[in-house]
Amino acid sequence: MSENSVIREFDDGVLLLTLNRPEKKNAFNMSQWNAFSDALNAAREDDSVAAVVVTGAGQDFSAGQDLSDFSTAFAEGSDVDPGAGYQSTMDALFSLDKPLIAAAKGIGVGIGATLLFACDIVYVGQSVRLKLPFVSLGLVPEAASSYTLPHAIGSQRAAELFYTAEWIDAERALEVGVAARVYPDDELLAAALEKAKMIAKHPVSALRATKQTLMAPHRDAIKAARAAEDAGMVAQAGSPANIEAIKAFLEKRPPNFRNLRERAEEE
């Protein structure tokens, strides 16, 4: 792997995973998807790892999927599946049987937000700004967030965040229950690592068993949510709304979905 897109640092039972593409706001490309899933799988298999912390290099957690990666994957003659890295990461994420703690500041968009909902504990910095942009892109939620977010904060609050695609600042994240605590940006990672090391003092076998117990009632629901989301993505990707949203993004203008509604009514 040419780029060190996920940095692994181990200390005192805690594995720190740092998403390391700060020049791209840690947006996921194929390399980072693969590196992250490999790191999660390794953490699961390593008995010396008691807890995992995930954070982002630079000023942001993650801006989501790197759209330029899709352009390369869909180039004429390419046999690369742009969704393979995402799917393998989801498998690794939801099979991790140890505490997973997030320390997020700055931008968290798309998977940069939904990844947090799959973590056991989320700490955010005061600069954090999260966004669930799926409806604004003509798409549906991802990463089982259609289940994990309503489970965490309630169906009505989750629906508001999904349907509006509005920004979620640190105060709102704490208010609705997305975050457990808010810290100044320069104290965030140290606080998360301190809590992780406190957790890591306990027997790994007990931590594993406890997480398995906590997850047991939700595994079937998460599996069903992932399947429904994947089907929704297939149905919506390339739709007129999705194409208009992408064109608007590239042209740096607001999307015009009204024309699509009027055209549908005429037909």
Backbone as numpy.savetxt, mean C-alpha at the origin, in Angstrom:
# Nx Ny Nz CAx CAy CAz Cx Cy Cz
19.92 -7.72 -9.24 19.06 -6.53 -9.24 19.95 -5.29 -9.24
19.77 -4.43 -10.19 20.68 -3.31 -10.39 20.50 -2.21 -9.35
19.29 -2.03 -8.89 19.04 -0.96 -7.93 18.62 -1.54 -6.60
19.09 -0.91 -5.53 18.75 -1.35 -4.18 17.44 -0.69 -3.79
16.34 -1.18 -4.38 15.06 -0.50 -4.27 14.36 -0.74 -2.94
14.80 -1.73 -2.18 14.33 -1.95 -0.82 15.55 -2.25 0.05
15.82 -1.38 1.00 16.96 -1.57 1.89 16.52 -2.38 3.10
17.29 -3.41 3.43 17.01 -4.23 4.61 18.05 -3.94 5.69
17.57 -3.65 6.90 18.45 -3.43 8.05 17.89 -4.20 9.23
18.73 -5.01 9.85 18.28 -5.86 10.96 18.99 -5.48 12.25
18.21 -5.33 13.30 18.80 -4.99 14.60 17.88 -5.44 15.72
18.42 -6.26 16.61 17.72 -6.61 17.85 16.32 -7.18 17.59
16.23 -8.09 16.61 14.97 -8.77 16.33 14.04 -8.04 15.39
14.42 -6.82 14.98 13.56 -6.00 14.12 14.18 -5.85 12.74
13.40 -6.15 11.72 13.83 -5.95 10.34 13.20 -4.66 9.82
14.04 -3.70 9.46 13.56 -2.44 8.88 13.67 -2.53 7.36
12.54 -2.34 6.69 12.49 -2.34 5.23 12.21 -0.91 4.78
13.12 -0.36 4.00 12.98 1.02 3.51 12.77 1.01 2.01
11.60 1.47 1.56 11.35 1.63 0.14 12.29 2.71 -0.37
13.13 2.36 -1.34 14.27 3.22 -1.65 14.29 3.67 -3.11
13.29 4.44 -3.50 13.30 5.13 -4.79 12.87 6.58 -4.53
13.61 7.30 -3.68 13.14 8.63 -3.27 12.98 9.60 -4.42
13.75 9.43 -5.49 13.63 10.32 -6.64 12.30 10.15 -7.36
11.63 9.00 -7.11 10.30 8.72 -7.67 9.24 8.68 -6.57
9.54 9.30 -5.44 8.66 9.26 -4.27 8.32 7.82 -3.88
9.30 6.93 -4.09 9.18 5.51 -3.74 8.03 4.81 -4.44
7.68 5.28 -5.63 6.66 4.60 -6.44 7.18 3.21 -6.82
6.28 2.24 -6.82 6.67 0.85 -7.07 6.85 0.59 -8.56
8.07 0.15 -8.93 8.28 -0.44 -10.26 8.49 -1.94 -10.07
8.75 -2.66 -11.15 8.89 -4.10 -11.05 9.99 -4.50 -10.08
11.11 -3.78 -10.14 12.22 -4.09 -9.26 11.84 -3.96 -7.79
11.12 -2.89 -7.46 10.75 -2.68 -6.06 9.68 -3.66 -5.61
8.74 -3.99 -6.48 7.75 -5.02 -6.13 8.46 -6.32 -5.76
9.39 -6.75 -6.63 10.08 -8.01 -6.40 10.94 -7.96 -5.15
11.63 -6.85 -4.95 12.49 -6.72 -3.77 11.67 -6.73 -2.48
10.52 -6.08 -2.51 9.67 -6.01 -1.32 9.07 -7.37 -0.99
8.57 -8.07 -2.00 8.00 -9.40 -1.75 9.08 -10.36 -1.26
10.29 -10.28 -1.84 11.40 -11.13 -1.38 11.73 -10.85 0.09
11.73 -9.57 0.45 12.06 -9.20 1.83 10.99 -9.68 2.81
9.74 -9.58 2.43 8.65 -10.05 3.30 8.71 -11.57 3.47
8.97 -12.28 2.38 9.07 -13.74 2.46 10.25 -14.15 3.32
11.37 -13.45 3.16 12.54 -13.77 3.97 12.28 -13.51 5.45
11.56 -12.44 5.74 11.22 -12.13 7.14 10.34 -13.22 7.75
9.43 -13.73 6.96 8.55 -14.79 7.45 9.34 -16.06 7.78
10.33 -16.36 6.98 11.06 -17.62 7.13 12.20 -17.53 8.14
12.61 -16.33 8.51 13.76 -16.14 9.40 13.29 -16.04 10.85
13.64 -17.04 11.65 13.21 -17.08 13.05 13.84 -15.99 13.90
14.90 -15.36 13.41 15.52 -14.29 14.18 14.75 -12.98 14.05
13.88 -12.89 13.05 13.05 -11.69 12.85 11.77 -11.83 13.66
11.56 -10.92 14.60 10.36 -10.95 15.43 9.33 -9.93 14.99
9.78 -8.83 14.37 8.86 -7.78 13.92 9.48 -7.09 12.71
8.61 -6.51 11.89 9.04 -5.85 10.67 8.50 -4.42 10.67
9.35 -3.48 10.30 8.96 -2.08 10.14 9.17 -1.70 8.68
8.19 -1.06 8.06 8.32 -0.59 6.69 8.19 0.93 6.66
9.08 1.58 5.93 9.07 3.03 5.81 9.54 3.40 4.40
9.58 4.70 4.12 10.03 5.17 2.82 11.24 6.08 2.94
12.15 5.98 1.98 13.32 6.85 1.97 12.93 8.26 1.55
13.69 9.24 2.00 13.41 10.61 1.61 12.22 11.19 2.34
11.44 11.99 1.64 10.34 12.74 2.26 8.99 12.04 2.22
8.90 10.91 1.49 7.59 10.29 1.25 7.59 8.81 1.56
6.38 8.28 1.78 6.22 6.84 1.96 6.22 6.16 0.60
5.17 6.39 -0.21 5.14 5.86 -1.57 4.05 6.54 -2.37
4.39 6.93 -3.60 3.42 7.55 -4.51 2.61 6.52 -5.28
2.73 5.24 -4.92 1.92 4.21 -5.55 2.66 3.47 -6.64
1.94 3.12 -7.70 2.52 2.41 -8.83 3.23 3.38 -9.76
4.44 3.02 -10.17 5.18 3.81 -11.16 4.59 3.53 -12.53
3.85 4.50 -13.07 3.15 4.28 -14.33 4.10 4.07 -15.50
5.32 4.57 -15.41 6.28 4.36 -16.49 6.64 2.90 -16.62
6.51 2.14 -15.54 6.78 0.71 -15.58 5.77 0.01 -16.49
4.51 0.48 -16.47 3.49 -0.10 -17.33 3.78 0.20 -18.80
4.28 1.39 -19.08 4.60 1.75 -20.46 5.64 0.80 -21.03
6.64 0.47 -20.21 7.68 -0.46 -20.65 7.11 -1.86 -20.84
6.27 -2.28 -19.88 5.72 -3.63 -19.92 4.82 -3.84 -21.12
4.09 -2.78 -21.51 3.16 -2.91 -22.61 3.79 -2.57 -23.97
5.10 -2.37 -23.97 5.78 -2.09 -25.23 5.60 -3.27 -26.18
5.60 -2.98 -27.44 5.37 -4.02 -28.46 6.41 -5.13 -28.31
5.90 -6.35 -28.24 6.79 -7.50 -28.13 7.16 -7.87 -26.71
6.75 -7.08 -25.71 7.12 -7.38 -24.33 6.26 -8.50 -23.78
6.90 -9.45 -23.09 6.15 -10.54 -22.46 6.11 -10.38 -20.94
6.42 -9.18 -20.46 6.41 -8.89 -19.02 4.99 -8.64 -18.54
4.60 -9.30 -17.46 3.29 -9.08 -16.85 3.45 -7.99 -15.79
2.93 -6.78 -16.04 3.14 -5.68 -15.09 2.46 -5.90 -13.75
1.52 -6.85 -13.69 0.83 -7.10 -12.43 1.44 -8.21 -11.60
2.44 -8.91 -12.15 2.99 -10.07 -11.45 3.66 -9.68 -10.14
4.43 -8.60 -10.15 5.11 -8.17 -8.94 4.13 -7.76 -7.85
3.06 -7.08 -8.25 2.02 -6.69 -7.31 1.40 -7.92 -6.65
1.02 -8.91 -7.47 0.35 -10.09 -6.94 1.26 -10.88 -6.00
2.53 -11.02 -6.37 3.45 -11.76 -5.49 3.66 -11.00 -4.17
3.64 -9.66 -4.24 3.77 -8.87 -3.02 2.55 -9.02 -2.13
1.36 -9.05 -2.73 0.15 -9.25 -1.94 0.17 -10.62 -1.25
0.62 -11.64 -1.98 0.73 -12.97 -1.37 1.68 -12.93 -0.17
2.83 -12.28 -0.34 3.81 -12.20 0.74 3.29 -11.36 1.90
2.62 -10.27 1.58 2.11 -9.36 2.61 1.10 -10.05 3.52
0.16 -10.76 2.91 -0.91 -11.36 3.70 -0.55 -12.72 4.28
0.63 -13.23 3.93 1.10 -14.46 4.56 2.15 -14.19 5.63
2.56 -12.93 5.77 3.52 -12.59 6.82 2.88 -12.84 8.19
3.49 -13.70 8.97 2.89 -14.11 10.24 3.60 -13.49 11.44
4.12 -12.28 11.24 4.78 -11.53 12.31 4.27 -10.10 12.30
4.37 -9.40 13.43 3.88 -8.01 13.47 4.53 -7.14 12.39
3.71 -6.38 11.69 4.17 -5.47 10.65 3.76 -4.06 11.03
4.75 -3.18 11.18 4.53 -1.81 11.62 4.93 -0.86 10.50
4.11 0.14 10.23 4.43 1.13 9.21 4.79 2.45 9.85
5.78 3.12 9.26 6.16 4.48 9.64 6.09 5.32 8.37
5.00 6.07 8.20 4.74 6.74 6.93 4.67 8.26 7.12
5.39 8.96 6.26 5.29 10.42 6.22 5.21 10.85 4.76
4.85 12.12 4.55 4.76 12.62 3.19 3.64 11.96 2.41
3.88 11.76 1.11 2.85 11.25 0.22 2.67 9.74 0.36
1.41 9.30 0.43 1.05 7.89 0.37 -0.18 7.76 -0.51
0.03 7.43 -1.77 -1.06 7.39 -2.74 -1.23 5.97 -3.28
-2.48 5.55 -3.51 -2.71 4.22 -4.05 -2.16 3.16 -3.13
-1.26 2.32 -3.66 -0.67 1.28 -2.81 0.12 1.90 -1.67
0.55 3.15 -1.82 1.22 3.85 -0.73 0.29 4.13 0.44
-1.01 4.02 0.21 -2.00 4.13 1.29 -2.56 2.76 1.66
-2.95 1.97 0.65 -3.60 0.68 0.94 -2.66 -0.31 1.61
-1.35 -0.17 1.36 -0.38 -1.01 2.05 -0.47 -0.81 3.56
-0.74 0.42 3.98 -0.83 0.72 5.41 -1.96 -0.05 6.07
-3.06 -0.25 5.34 -4.22 -0.91 5.93 -3.97 -2.40 6.17
-2.91 -2.94 5.55 -2.55 -4.34 5.76 -1.53 -4.50 6.89
-1.10 -3.39 7.45 -0.14 -3.42 8.56 -0.87 -3.58 9.89
-0.18 -4.11 10.87 -0.79 -4.30 12.20 -0.88 -2.99 12.96
0.15 -2.15 12.82 0.17 -0.85 13.50 0.71 0.18 12.52
0.06 1.35 12.47 0.49 2.41 11.56 0.79 3.66 12.37
2.02 4.15 12.24 2.40 5.44 12.80 2.67 6.39 11.63
2.23 7.63 11.75 2.42 8.59 10.66 3.12 9.84 11.17
3.82 10.49 10.24 4.42 11.78 10.53 3.42 12.89 10.28
3.71 14.06 10.81 2.79 15.18 10.67 2.60 15.61 9.22
3.55 15.27 8.35 3.45 15.68 6.95 2.65 14.71 6.09
2.18 13.62 6.67 1.57 12.58 5.84 0.32 13.08 5.11
0.20 12.67 3.85 -1.00 12.96 3.04 -1.31 11.72 2.24
-2.41 11.07 2.59 -2.81 9.82 1.96 -3.95 10.06 0.98
-4.01 9.23 -0.04 -5.07 9.39 -1.03 -5.42 8.04 -1.64
-6.73 7.78 -1.75 -7.25 6.58 -2.40 -7.86 7.03 -3.73
-7.08 7.07 -4.80 -7.49 7.76 -6.03 -8.29 6.91 -7.01
-8.73 5.74 -6.59 -9.21 4.74 -7.55 -10.41 5.19 -8.37
-11.44 5.75 -7.73 -12.60 6.19 -8.52 -12.23 7.32 -9.46
-11.30 8.17 -9.06 -10.89 9.28 -9.91 -10.09 8.80 -11.11
-9.62 7.56 -11.06 -8.90 6.96 -12.18 -9.78 5.99 -12.96
-11.06 5.92 -12.59 -11.95 4.97 -13.25 -11.69 3.54 -12.87
-11.13 3.33 -11.66 -10.74 2.00 -11.23 -11.44 1.63 -9.92
-11.03 0.52 -9.32 -11.59 0.05 -8.05 -10.45 -0.09 -7.03
-10.76 -0.27 -5.75 -9.71 -0.42 -4.75 -8.82 -1.63 -5.00
-7.70 -1.68 -4.27 -6.69 -2.74 -4.44 -6.20 -3.19 -3.08
-5.35 -4.22 -3.10 -4.65 -4.71 -1.90 -5.61 -5.11 -0.78
-6.78 -5.63 -1.18 -7.81 -6.06 -0.22 -8.31 -4.91 0.64
-8.04 -3.66 0.20 -8.45 -2.50 1.00 -9.96 -2.35 1.06
-10.68 -2.94 0.11 -12.14 -2.89 0.17 -12.66 -3.66 1.39
-11.81 -4.50 1.97 -12.15 -5.16 3.23 -11.37 -4.56 4.40
-10.04 -4.41 4.24 -9.22 -4.01 5.38 -9.55 -2.63 5.91
-9.86 -1.68 5.02 -10.16 -0.33 5.50 -11.50 -0.26 6.23
-12.60 -0.79 5.65 -13.86 -0.79 6.41 -13.75 -1.54 7.73
-12.98 -2.62 7.74 -12.80 -3.36 8.99 -12.11 -2.50 10.04
-11.14 -1.70 9.59 -10.35 -0.91 10.53 -11.08 0.33 11.03
-11.82 1.00 10.15 -12.37 2.31 10.53 -13.90 2.39 10.41
-14.55 1.32 9.97 -15.99 1.33 9.80 -16.38 1.57 8.35
-17.49 0.99 7.94 -17.89 1.02 6.53 -18.23 2.43 6.04
-18.86 3.26 6.88 -19.27 4.58 6.43 -18.06 5.50 6.22
-17.13 5.48 7.14 -15.94 6.30 6.98 -15.10 5.83 5.79
-15.00 4.52 5.63 -14.24 3.99 4.49 -14.89 4.37 3.18
-16.22 4.27 3.12 -16.93 4.64 1.89 -16.68 6.10 1.53
-16.69 6.97 2.53 -16.45 8.39 2.26 -15.07 8.60 1.65
-14.06 7.91 2.18 -12.70 8.08 1.67 -12.55 7.48 0.27
-13.18 6.33 0.03 -13.10 5.72 -1.29 -13.86 6.54 -2.34
-15.07 6.97 -2.01 -15.92 7.64 -3.00 -15.45 9.06 -3.32
-14.88 9.75 -2.34 -14.45 11.13 -2.58 -13.03 11.22 -3.15
-12.20 10.20 -2.86 -10.79 10.22 -3.26 -10.09 11.49 -2.77
-10.51 11.98 -1.60 -9.93 13.21 -1.06 -8.65 12.91 -0.28
-7.84 13.93 -0.08 -6.61 13.77 0.67 -6.91 13.56 2.15
-6.10 12.74 2.79 -6.23 12.43 4.21 -4.96 12.89 4.90
-5.07 13.94 5.72 -3.88 14.42 6.42 -3.69 13.66 7.73
-2.65 14.01 8.47 -2.31 13.28 9.69 -3.44 13.34 10.71
-4.04 14.51 10.88 -5.13 14.66 11.85 -6.31 13.76 11.49
-6.66 13.74 10.20 -7.79 12.91 9.76 -7.44 11.43 9.89
-6.21 11.06 9.56 -5.80 9.67 9.66 -5.93 9.16 11.10
-5.55 10.00 12.04 -5.67 9.63 13.44 -7.14 9.60 13.87
-7.90 10.58 13.41 -9.31 10.69 13.80 -10.12 9.47 13.36
-9.92 9.02 12.11 -10.74 7.92 11.61 -10.20 6.56 12.00
-8.95 6.50 12.46 -8.40 5.22 12.90 -7.46 4.56 11.91
-7.06 5.29 10.87 -6.05 4.77 9.95 -4.70 4.68 10.66
-4.40 5.67 11.49 -3.13 5.73 12.22 -3.36 5.54 13.72
-2.39 4.89 14.37 -2.45 4.72 15.82 -1.94 5.97 16.53
-0.89 6.60 15.96 -0.32 7.80 16.56 0.31 8.67 15.48
0.43 9.95 15.79 1.10 10.91 14.90 2.34 11.44 15.62
3.45 11.51 14.89 4.70 12.03 15.44 5.25 13.13 14.54
6.07 14.02 15.07 6.84 14.91 14.19 7.65 14.05 13.23
7.81 14.51 12.01 8.50 13.71 11.00 9.86 13.22 11.46
10.61 14.08 12.15 11.97 13.71 12.52 12.02 12.75 13.71
10.86 12.45 14.31 10.81 11.50 15.42 10.10 10.21 15.04
9.51 10.19 13.86 8.62 9.09 13.46 9.32 7.74 13.44
10.38 7.62 12.69 11.02 6.31 12.51 11.58 5.79 13.83
12.20 6.66 14.60 12.75 6.23 15.89 11.65 5.71 16.80
10.49 6.37 16.79 9.37 5.93 17.62 8.85 4.57 17.16
8.75 4.38 15.84 8.28 3.10 15.31 9.25 1.98 15.65
10.53 2.25 15.51 11.54 1.23 15.82 11.56 0.90 17.31
11.36 1.91 18.14 11.30 1.66 19.59 10.14 0.73 19.94
8.99 0.99 19.33 7.84 0.12 19.59 8.08 -1.28 19.04
8.69 -1.37 17.87 8.98 -2.68 17.28 9.95 -3.48 18.16
10.95 -2.81 18.72 11.91 -3.51 19.58 11.26 -3.95 20.89
10.30 -3.19 21.36 9.53 -3.60 22.53 8.77 -4.89 22.22
8.15 -4.93 21.04 7.41 -6.12 20.61 8.36 -7.30 20.43
9.54 -7.03 19.84 10.48 -8.09 19.49 11.10 -8.77 20.71
10.91 -8.22 21.90 11.42 -8.86 23.11 10.63 -10.12 23.46
9.44 -10.24 22.91 8.60 -11.39 23.22 8.98 -12.58 22.33
8.60 -13.80 22.71 8.95 -14.97 21.91 8.35 -14.89 20.50
9.17 -15.22 19.52 8.69 -15.18 18.14 7.51 -16.14 17.96
7.58 -17.29 18.63 6.50 -18.27 18.49 5.18 -17.70 18.99
5.23 -16.94 20.08 4.01 -16.34 20.63 3.50 -15.22 19.72
4.41 -14.43 19.15 4.00 -13.37 18.22 3.35 -13.96 16.99
3.96 -15.03 16.45 3.39 -15.71 15.29 1.99 -16.23 15.60
1.88 -16.93 16.73 0.60 -17.52 17.09 -0.47 -16.46 17.31
-0.06 -15.34 17.90 -1.01 -14.25 18.14 -1.47 -13.63 16.83
-0.54 -13.39 15.91 -0.95 -12.82 14.63 -1.85 -13.79 13.86
-1.51 -15.06 13.89 -2.36 -16.04 13.22 -3.76 -16.05 13.82
-3.84 -15.90 15.14 -5.14 -15.85 15.80 -5.92 -14.60 15.40
-5.23 -13.46 15.37 -5.88 -12.21 14.98 -6.35 -12.24 13.52
-5.59 -12.91 12.66 -5.90 -12.93 11.24 -6.92 -14.01 10.85
-7.05 -15.03 11.67 -7.88 -16.18 11.31 -9.30 -15.80 10.86
-9.99 -14.88 11.57 -11.35 -14.56 11.14 -11.42 -13.78 9.83
-10.28 -13.28 9.34 -10.29 -12.37 8.20 -9.71 -12.96 6.91
-9.08 -14.12 6.99 -8.36 -14.63 5.81 -9.29 -14.88 4.63
-10.44 -15.50 4.87 -11.36 -15.76 3.77 -11.89 -14.45 3.18
-12.16 -13.48 4.04 -12.67 -12.19 3.56 -11.61 -11.46 2.74
-10.37 -11.52 3.17 -9.28 -10.89 2.42 -9.12 -11.56 1.06
-9.17 -12.88 1.04 -9.07 -13.61 -0.22 -10.20 -13.22 -1.17
-11.42 -13.12 -0.64 -12.57 -12.74 -1.46 -12.44 -11.31 -1.95
-11.95 -10.41 -1.09 -11.77 -9.01 -1.49 -10.75 -8.89 -2.60
-9.65 -9.60 -2.48 -8.63 -9.56 -3.54 -9.18 -10.06 -4.87
-9.96 -11.13 -4.82 -10.53 -11.67 -6.06 -11.50 -10.68 -6.69
-12.35 -10.06 -5.86 -13.32 -9.09 -6.39 -12.60 -7.87 -6.94
-11.57 -7.40 -6.26 -10.82 -6.24 -6.73 -10.10 -6.54 -8.04
-9.50 -7.74 -8.13 -8.81 -8.11 -9.37 -9.78 -8.13 -10.55
-10.97 -8.69 -10.30 -11.99 -8.74 -11.36 -12.43 -7.33 -11.74
-12.59 -6.47 -10.73 -12.98 -5.08 -11.00 -11.92 -4.33 -11.77
-10.66 -4.57 -11.44 -9.57 -3.91 -12.18 -9.56 -4.33 -13.63
-9.73 -5.63 -13.87 -9.75 -6.13 -15.25 -10.89 -5.50 -16.03
-12.05 -5.38 -15.38 -13.22 -4.81 -16.06 -13.07 -3.32 -16.32
-12.42 -2.60 -15.40 -12.35 -1.15 -15.50 -11.12 -0.64 -16.25
-10.02 -1.38 -16.20 -8.80 -0.94 -16.88 -9.05 -0.86 -18.38
-8.74 0.28 -18.95 -8.97 0.48 -20.38 -10.36 0.94 -20.73
-11.20 1.15 -19.71 -12.55 1.67 -19.94 -12.45 3.13 -20.36
-13.53 3.69 -20.97 -13.48 5.11 -21.34 -13.12 6.02 -20.17
-13.65 5.72 -18.99 -13.35 6.55 -17.82 -11.88 6.45 -17.44
-11.34 5.25 -17.46 -9.94 5.05 -17.13 -9.02 5.72 -18.15
-9.36 5.61 -19.41 -8.56 6.26 -20.46 -8.60 7.77 -20.31
-9.76 8.34 -20.03 -9.88 9.78 -19.85 -9.06 10.23 -18.64
-9.10 9.44 -17.55 -8.35 9.80 -16.35 -6.85 9.80 -16.62
-6.37 8.81 -17.37 -4.94 8.73 -17.67 -4.53 9.87 -18.60
-5.35 10.14 -19.62 -5.06 11.24 -20.54 -5.00 12.56 -19.78
-5.94 12.77 -18.90 -5.97 14.01 -18.12 -4.73 14.14 -17.25
-4.30 13.02 -16.66 -3.10 13.04 -15.83 -1.87 13.42 -16.66
-1.74 12.79 -17.82 -0.59 13.06 -18.68 -0.61 14.49 -19.23
-1.82 14.99 -19.48 -1.97 16.34 -20.02 -2.05 17.40 -18.92
-1.96 16.96 -17.68 -1.98 17.85 -16.51 -3.22 18.74 -16.49
-4.36 18.10 -16.63 -5.65 18.81 -16.59 -6.64 17.97 -15.79
-7.74 18.57 -15.32 -8.77 17.79 -14.63 -9.47 16.86 -15.64
-9.82 15.66 -15.24 -10.55 14.78 -16.15 -11.97 15.28 -16.35
-12.54 14.97 -17.52 -13.91 15.37 -17.83 -14.75 14.11 -18.01
-15.36 13.67 -16.92 -16.19 12.47 -16.98 -17.62 12.79 -17.41
-17.98 14.08 -17.39 -19.33 14.47 -17.77 -19.60 14.10 -19.23
-18.62 14.31 -20.10 -18.78 13.95 -21.51 -19.08 12.47 -21.68
-18.46 11.65 -20.84 -18.70 10.21 -20.92 -20.12 9.88 -20.52
-20.63 10.56 -19.48 -22.01 10.32 -19.05 -23.00 10.76 -20.13
-22.73 11.93 -20.72 -23.63 12.44 -21.76 -23.62 11.52 -22.97
-22.46 10.99 -23.32 -22.37 10.08 -24.47 -23.14 8.79 -24.17
-23.05 8.29 -22.93 -23.76 7.08 -22.56 -25.27 7.30 -22.62
-25.71 8.49 -22.19 -27.14 8.79 -22.22 -27.67 8.87 -23.65
-26.84 9.40 -24.56 -27.26 9.51 -25.97 -27.39 8.13 -26.60
-26.52 7.22 -26.17 -26.56 5.87 -26.74 -27.74 5.08 -26.17
